[in-house]
Amino acid sequence: MIEQGLTTRLTADSGLSGLIAGRVYALIAPQKVAPPFVVFTKISEVATGGYCAQDPMVQSVFQFDCYATTYLLATQVAAALRAALIDFRGPMGDAHVGSIRQEGEAQLLDPEPGLFRVSTTMFIWHSNLTE
């Protein structure tokens, strides 16, 4: 499962963890969690194949939202996230990652919780090592 591998990689990365203290969450952050933190969501997954079989590699699109109380800190967390993931290849949990590349990024303000957010979209080509 690529999601568990992502959580493990991001919480173990010293550059990112130094900023967010391991606060990485799938889909939603717990209520009242202290910023800064990262939330990731799988937007889609596309499998390819030919006439005879499905390709074991799939392309997943993930959105990573980096939240912080200041604009500068949110951009620093996003930069550390990109450094931890972009161009990574190899095992990530029980998945094998062929490539990770950034698709886009947006800087936003979430007025209700009063947090700055940098939203980064990445394409991750991966397969399961167990397949």
Secondary structure, 3 states (H helix, E strand, C coil): CHHHHHHHHHHHCHHHHHHHCCCEEECCCCCCCCCCEEEEEEEEEEEEECCCCEEEEEEEEEEEEEEECCHHHHHHHHHHHHHHHCCCCEEECCEEEEEEEEEEEEEEEECCCCEEEEEEEEEEEEEECCC
